[in-house]
Amino acid sequence: MSEATGDPVTSPVPTGEIDHFARLGLPRLHAIDRDALEDAYLRLAQQSHPDRFVGASPGEQRAAMERSAALNEGYRVLREPVRRAEYLCKLGGIDVDSSEPKVGAPAMSQAFLVEMIERREEVASAQAAGASALDDLRARVEDELEDVFDAAVQALGEDRIPEAARSLVERRYLQRLIDEIEQAAEG
């Protein structure tokens, strides 16, 4: 559902495949009820656990293992806000983990890429200036990371999938920058 309008996010799911939200009986939106997710997961995990099918045919055992694996994967994706947002983009037709031109992660502008190079140089300058400069830089980038993620969630809520995907890709760049700041602080 769109958080802004309450309408379901209408996005394609490959034929014959059930999405993680449907598998867990949850609405397809970013703002999910964590308790409902936990309850659904525990209930379904108990019902589909492969140990319950020990005496079943090999085909039924394999099917139980596949259901259990799909349920576990769905739970892992939906319990983490960033992975959930990326999954919603994927359901909306943009896979931020893919480089395929038509359905993959949006290409970032040349200006953005140049800015990221300059920001990496800023990390080196902050490292030379000392720990407090690195701490200040990290705090600024973390604030920006949060703002970019909030923008992605808002775009998802308004069913603006391309904008959400672009924000999520930007978030990945910022997360790498934070990782570089941490490495600079350690070294």
Buried (B, 14 or more C-beta within 10 A) or exposed (E): BBBEEEEEBEBEBEEEEEBBBEBBEBBBBBEBEEEEBEEBBEEBBEEBBBEEBEEEEEEEBEBBBEBBEBBEEBBEBBBEBBEBBBBBBBBBEBBBEEEEEEEBBBEBEEEEEEEBEEBBEBBEEBBEEEEEBBEEBBEEBBEBBEEBBEBBBBBBBBBBBEBBBBBBBBBBBBBEBBEBBEEBBEE
